[in-house]
Amino acid sequence: MRLKFIHTLASVLAVLLAASAGFTRIRNTPEPKDELTVSAAISLKDVLNEAAQLYCSEKPDTVIRFNLGASGTLQHQIEEGAPVDIFVSASEDQMNSLESKGLLLPGTRKDLVRNTVVLIVPKGKDGISSFQDLARPVVKHISIGEPQTVPAGKYAQEVLTHFQLYQQLKPKFVLAKDVRQVLTYVITGNVDAGIVYATDAKTSAEVRVVATAPEDSHSPVIYPVAALKSSKNPDEAKRFLGFLAGVKAQGVFEKYGFKPTGKEKVSSRSALPSMIATF
């Protein structure tokens, strides 16, 4: 019982401490009327920052704080009681788990956007032009996210299994805590190649995409979003979710390389370490 309490307290403090490390944009109102904490996959960092700025420009009495990290880590924080209003995952697995535990606010789950899995190398590096080339002896180190907690790592595992390479390549793996760490390893040249999302590769001129994973080689990269039943501001959470699904925000997602899901999914069971940004 004591150990469970310690784990729960640690998860709550992780979110609160991250929030305190953020910055607050100066606004006309002395105190914000509405505050939201959004736990989101770190691959959404740049696009959510811009989308939130756009939302807050239209609703200046709202403050949005982002707790960004690996979707699996964020899922566990929520399960242990972290104060979160909205969750955006890079995989349906984590959202399904929270939904099965009755932690989502009924009626709010939606599929937001989708992404693509790509193989990247440091800019200027030659000799790797396909996933099969990763088996070459000259390739010493390959970075992927930890498959158990990082959706990009799970997709990487599926892709490499599709090409019958996963077990063979395991000795070369440098596992990362999230997909942005994979990107950093490639940028710095600490690894020969990495598997990330197309949107992550687009954020850096220091990497080059050499191959795109076939769609049938992995599960669809879907980003589901939902409000949490424990949200202290459910009405504002619903408004922000509606904004993210709307035309303006979807235009921002498209700008950063995300793709529309092509469907409007609402679950049948419900009705409609990290970095922080504060708006």
C-alpha positions as CSV (number, residue, x, y, z in Angstrom):
1,M,0.0,0.0,0.0
2,R,2.8,2.4,0.9
3,L,4.7,1.6,-2.3
4,K,1.6,2.3,-4.4
5,F,1.2,5.6,-2.6
6,I,4.8,6.5,-3.4
7,H,4.3,5.7,-7.1
8,T,1.2,7.7,-7.3
9,L,2.8,10.7,-5.5
10,A,5.8,10.5,-7.9
11,S,3.5,10.6,-11.0
12,V,1.6,13.6,-9.7
13,L,4.9,15.4,-8.8
14,A,6.3,14.6,-12.2
15,V,3.5,16.5,-13.9
16,L,3.4,19.4,-11.4
17,L,7.2,19.9,-11.5
18,A,7.2,19.8,-15.3
19,A,4.5,22.4,-15.3
20,S,6.4,24.7,-13.0
21,A,9.4,24.6,-15.4
22,G,7.3,26.1,-18.2
23,F,6.8,29.7,-19.2
24,T,3.7,31.8,-19.1
25,R,2.8,34.1,-21.9
26,I,1.9,37.6,-20.8
27,R,-1.8,38.3,-21.3
28,N,-4.2,41.2,-20.6
29,T,-6.2,39.4,-17.9
30,P,-4.5,39.4,-14.5
31,E,-5.5,35.8,-13.8
32,P,-6.4,33.0,-16.3
33,K,-10.0,32.0,-16.2
34,D,-9.4,28.5,-17.5
35,E,-6.4,26.2,-17.2
36,L,-5.7,22.9,-18.9
37,T,-3.0,20.4,-18.6
38,V,-2.5,18.3,-21.7
39,S,-0.3,15.2,-21.6
40,A,0.7,14.5,-25.2
41,A,3.1,12.4,-27.2
42,I,6.4,14.3,-27.7
43,S,6.2,13.9,-31.5
44,L,3.4,16.5,-31.3
45,K,5.5,19.1,-29.5
46,D,5.9,21.7,-32.2
47,V,2.4,21.4,-33.8
48,L,0.6,21.5,-30.4
49,N,2.6,24.5,-29.4
50,E,1.4,26.4,-32.4
51,A,-2.1,25.1,-32.2
52,A,-2.4,26.2,-28.6
53,Q,-1.0,29.7,-29.4
54,L,-3.7,30.0,-32.0
55,Y,-6.4,28.8,-29.6
56,C,-5.2,31.2,-26.8
57,S,-5.1,34.1,-29.2
58,E,-8.9,33.6,-29.7
59,K,-9.5,32.8,-26.0
60,P,-6.9,34.8,-24.1
61,D,-8.2,33.9,-20.6
62,T,-7.1,30.3,-21.1
63,V,-3.7,28.8,-20.1
64,I,-2.6,25.5,-21.6
65,R,0.3,23.5,-20.2
66,F,1.8,20.6,-22.0
67,N,3.3,17.5,-20.4
68,L,5.2,15.9,-23.2
69,G,6.9,12.5,-23.3
70,A,6.5,8.9,-24.4
71,S,2.9,7.9,-24.6
72,G,3.4,4.8,-22.4
73,T,5.0,6.9,-19.7
74,L,2.2,9.5,-19.8
75,Q,-0.4,6.7,-19.7
76,H,1.2,5.3,-16.5
77,Q,1.2,8.8,-15.0
78,I,-2.5,9.2,-15.6
79,E,-3.3,5.7,-14.2
80,E,-1.4,6.7,-11.0
81,G,-3.4,9.9,-10.5
82,A,-1.5,12.6,-12.3
83,P,-3.6,15.8,-12.7
84,V,-4.3,15.8,-16.4
85,D,-7.3,17.2,-18.4
86,I,-6.5,15.8,-21.9
87,F,-4.4,13.0,-23.2
88,V,-3.1,12.7,-26.8
89,S,-1.3,9.4,-27.6
90,A,0.8,8.4,-30.5
91,S,-0.9,4.9,-30.5
92,E,-4.3,3.6,-29.8
93,D,-2.9,1.0,-27.3
94,Q,-2.4,3.5,-24.5
95,M,-5.8,5.2,-25.1
96,N,-7.4,1.8,-25.2
97,S,-5.8,0.9,-21.8
98,L,-7.1,4.1,-20.2
99,E,-10.6,3.6,-21.7
100,S,-10.7,0.0,-20.4
101,K,-10.1,1.3,-16.9
102,G,-12.9,3.9,-17.2
103,L,-10.6,6.9,-17.0
104,L,-11.8,8.7,-20.1
105,L,-14.5,11.3,-20.1
106,P,-17.4,9.7,-22.1
107,G,-18.0,11.3,-25.5
108,T,-14.6,12.8,-26.0
109,R,-12.4,10.2,-27.6
110,K,-11.5,11.0,-31.2
111,D,-8.9,10.0,-33.8
112,L,-7.0,13.3,-34.3
113,V,-4.4,12.7,-37.0
114,R,-2.1,10.0,-38.4
115,N,1.6,9.8,-39.2
116,T,4.2,7.8,-41.3
117,V,7.2,5.8,-40.1
118,V,10.5,6.5,-41.8
119,L,14.2,5.5,-41.6
120,I,16.6,8.4,-41.2
121,V,20.4,8.8,-41.2
122,P,22.7,11.7,-40.4
123,K,22.9,14.3,-43.2
124,G,25.8,13.4,-45.5
125,K,25.9,9.7,-44.5
126,D,25.8,7.3,-47.4
127,G,25.5,3.5,-47.6
128,I,22.0,3.2,-46.2
129,S,19.1,3.5,-48.5
130,S,16.6,0.8,-47.2
131,F,15.6,-1.0,-44.1
132,Q,17.4,-4.1,-45.4
133,D,20.7,-2.1,-45.4
134,L,20.5,-2.0,-41.6
135,A,21.8,-5.6,-41.6
136,R,25.0,-4.6,-43.3
137,P,28.2,-5.0,-41.1
138,V,29.1,-1.4,-41.6
139,V,25.9,-0.3,-39.7
140,K,26.9,-0.6,-36.0
141,H,24.2,1.3,-34.1
142,I,20.5,1.8,-34.8
143,S,18.2,3.8,-32.5
144,I,14.6,3.1,-31.9
145,G,12.2,4.0,-29.1
146,E,11.8,1.5,-26.3
147,P,9.0,-0.7,-27.8
148,Q,7.2,-1.2,-24.4
149,T,6.6,2.5,-23.7
150,V,7.3,4.4,-27.0
151,P,4.8,3.9,-29.8
152,A,7.4,4.8,-32.4
153,G,9.5,2.0,-31.0
154,K,6.6,-0.4,-31.3
155,Y,6.1,0.6,-34.9
156,A,9.8,0.2,-35.5
157,Q,9.7,-3.3,-34.1
158,E,6.7,-4.2,-36.3
159,V,8.5,-2.8,-39.4
160,L,11.7,-4.7,-38.8
161,T,9.8,-7.8,-38.0
162,H,7.9,-7.4,-41.3
163,F,11.3,-7.4,-43.1
164,Q,12.5,-10.3,-40.9
165,L,15.3,-8.2,-39.4
166,Y,14.2,-7.5,-35.8
167,Q,16.0,-10.4,-34.0
168,Q,19.1,-10.0,-36.2
169,L,19.4,-6.3,-35.5
170,K,18.7,-6.4,-31.7
171,P,22.4,-6.3,-30.8
172,K,22.7,-3.0,-32.7
173,F,19.8,-1.2,-31.0
174,V,20.3,1.9,-29.0
175,L,16.9,2.2,-27.2
176,A,15.5,5.7,-26.6
177,K,13.1,7.0,-24.0
178,D,11.0,8.8,-26.7
179,V,11.0,9.4,-30.4
180,R,12.7,12.8,-30.1
181,Q,15.6,11.2,-28.4
182,V,16.0,8.9,-31.4
183,L,16.1,12.0,-33.6
184,T,18.8,13.5,-31.4
185,Y,20.9,10.4,-31.5
186,V,20.8,10.5,-35.3
187,I,21.5,14.3,-35.5
188,T,24.6,14.0,-33.3
189,G,25.9,11.0,-35.2
190,N,25.8,8.7,-32.2
191,V,24.0,6.2,-34.3
192,D,24.1,5.3,-37.9
193,A,20.4,5.3,-38.4
194,G,17.1,5.7,-36.5
195,I,13.4,5.0,-37.0
196,V,11.1,8.0,-36.3
197,Y,7.9,9.6,-37.6
198,A,8.0,11.6,-40.9
199,T,7.0,14.7,-38.9
200,D,10.0,14.3,-36.6
201,A,12.4,14.0,-39.5
202,K,10.9,17.2,-40.9
203,T,11.9,19.2,-37.9
204,S,15.7,18.8,-38.6
205,A,17.8,19.7,-41.5
206,E,20.6,17.5,-40.0
207,V,18.9,14.2,-41.0
208,R,17.9,12.6,-44.2
209,V,15.0,10.3,-44.9
210,V,16.2,7.3,-46.8
211,A,13.2,5.0,-46.6
212,T,9.5,5.1,-45.8
213,A,7.9,2.0,-44.1
214,P,5.2,0.4,-46.2
215,E,1.7,0.9,-44.7
216,D,1.2,-2.9,-44.4
217,S,4.4,-3.3,-42.4
218,H,3.1,-1.8,-39.2
219,S,-0.1,-0.8,-37.3
220,P,-1.7,2.4,-38.5
221,V,0.0,5.4,-36.7
222,I,-3.1,7.0,-35.3
223,Y,-3.1,9.7,-32.7
224,P,-6.2,9.4,-30.5
225,V,-7.2,12.2,-28.1
226,A,-9.6,12.3,-25.2
227,A,-10.4,14.3,-22.1
228,L,-9.9,12.5,-18.7
229,K,-12.8,11.8,-16.4
230,S,-10.8,13.3,-13.6
231,S,-10.5,16.7,-15.4
232,K,-11.2,19.7,-13.2
233,N,-12.2,21.7,-16.2
234,P,-14.2,19.3,-18.5
235,D,-16.1,22.0,-20.4
236,E,-12.9,23.8,-21.4
237,A,-11.3,20.5,-22.2
238,K,-14.2,19.7,-24.6
239,R,-13.8,23.1,-26.2
240,F,-10.1,22.6,-26.8
241,L,-10.7,19.1,-28.2
242,G,-13.3,20.6,-30.6
243,F,-10.8,23.2,-31.7
244,L,-8.1,20.6,-32.4
245,A,-10.5,18.6,-34.6
246,G,-11.6,21.8,-36.4
247,V,-10.4,23.4,-39.7
248,K,-7.9,25.9,-38.2
249,A,-6.0,23.4,-36.0
250,Q,-6.1,20.7,-38.7
251,G,-4.4,23.2,-41.0
252,V,-1.6,23.5,-38.5
253,F,-1.3,19.7,-38.3
254,E,-1.1,19.5,-42.1
255,K,1.6,22.2,-42.1
256,Y,3.8,20.0,-39.8
257,G,3.3,17.0,-42.0
258,F,0.5,15.2,-40.1
259,K,-2.3,13.6,-42.2
260,P,-6.0,13.5,-41.6
261,T,-7.3,10.2,-40.3
262,G,-9.9,10.0,-43.0
263,K,-12.5,8.9,-40.5
264,E,-14.4,10.3,-37.5
265,K,-13.9,7.6,-34.8
266,V,-15.6,7.8,-31.5
267,S,-15.2,4.8,-29.2
268,S,-18.4,2.8,-28.8
269,R,-17.6,2.6,-25.1
270,S,-17.6,6.4,-24.7
271,A,-19.4,9.2,-26.2
272,L,-17.8,12.2,-27.6
273,P,10.0,12.5,-18.5
274,S,8.8,15.4,-20.1
275,M,9.0,18.9,-21.5
276,I,6.4,21.6,-20.8
277,A,5.2,24.6,-22.7
278,T,2.7,27.0,-21.2
279,F,0.5,29.5,-23.1
